[in-house]
Amino acid sequence: MRNCFALPARDHDRGRVAQNATAAVTFSEAMAPATVDATSFALTSDAGPVTAAVTYDDATRAAALTPDASLAPATRRPPRRGA
């Protein structure tokens, strides 16, 4: 399966994204909606998983991850897809 990450717009002067930004992914194929959740699409930090709400729109094949709280500044958190 192929997918394309569409991460939040960066502040190009500083190379950063907003601490409250939503990360999004658009899949090239339809997904089973029940399989797109906080287990299959997540952010992690040195302290562990970042709690977040995950939504999936079957019509657009897009998933969005919105952290429950603002993220700590100056921390890398790559998105993770599927187990």
C-alpha positions as CSV (number, residue, x, y, z in Angstrom):
1,M,0.0,0.0,0.0
2,R,1.3,3.5,-0.9
3,N,0.5,6.6,1.0
4,C,1.5,10.2,1.0
5,F,2.1,12.2,4.2
6,A,0.8,15.8,4.2
7,L,2.3,17.2,7.3
8,P,1.4,20.7,8.6
9,A,3.0,23.7,7.0
10,R,6.3,24.6,8.4
11,D,7.7,27.9,9.5
12,H,10.4,27.9,6.8
13,D,12.5,30.5,8.7
14,R,12.8,28.1,11.6
15,G,12.0,24.7,10.2
16,R,9.3,24.1,12.8
17,V,5.6,23.3,12.9
18,A,3.1,24.7,15.3
19,Q,2.9,22.8,18.7
20,N,-0.8,22.3,18.2
21,A,-0.7,21.2,14.5
22,T,-2.7,18.3,13.1
23,A,-0.7,15.7,11.1
24,A,-2.5,14.3,8.1
25,V,-2.0,11.5,5.6
26,T,-3.8,10.7,2.4
27,F,-3.8,7.1,1.2
28,S,-3.6,6.1,-2.4
29,E,-6.1,3.3,-1.8
30,A,-9.3,3.1,0.4
31,M,-8.6,1.8,4.0
32,A,-10.9,-0.1,6.2
33,P,-12.1,2.7,8.5
34,A,-11.9,0.6,11.6
35,T,-8.1,0.0,11.0
36,V,-7.2,3.7,11.0
37,D,-6.9,4.7,14.7
38,A,-4.5,5.8,17.4
39,T,-2.8,2.4,17.3
40,S,-2.1,2.4,13.5
41,F,-1.4,6.2,13.1
42,A,0.5,7.7,16.0
43,L,3.1,10.2,17.2
44,T,5.7,9.2,19.8
45,S,8.1,11.1,21.9
46,D,11.0,10.1,24.2
47,A,8.4,9.8,27.0
48,G,6.2,7.5,24.9
49,P,3.1,7.7,22.8
50,V,1.5,11.1,22.3
51,T,-2.3,10.9,23.1
52,A,-4.3,12.1,20.2
53,A,-7.6,11.9,18.3
54,V,-7.4,10.1,15.0
55,T,-10.1,10.5,12.3
56,Y,-10.5,8.9,8.9
57,D,-12.6,10.2,6.0
58,D,-13.4,7.3,3.7
59,A,-14.6,9.6,0.9
60,T,-11.2,11.4,0.6
61,R,-9.0,8.5,2.0
62,A,-7.5,11.0,4.5
63,A,-6.6,10.4,8.1
64,A,-5.8,13.2,10.6
65,L,-4.1,13.0,13.9
66,T,-4.7,15.9,16.4
67,P,-2.7,15.8,19.7
68,D,-4.8,16.1,22.8
69,A,-2.4,18.8,24.1
70,S,0.2,21.1,22.6
71,L,3.5,19.3,21.9
72,A,6.7,20.3,23.7
73,P,8.9,22.7,21.7
74,A,12.1,21.6,19.9
75,T,11.2,17.9,19.9
76,R,11.2,15.6,16.9
77,R,8.2,13.4,16.6
78,P,8.0,11.4,13.4
79,P,4.6,10.0,12.5
80,R,4.3,6.2,12.6
81,R,2.0,4.2,10.4
82,G,0.6,0.7,11.1
83,A,2.0,-2.1,13.2
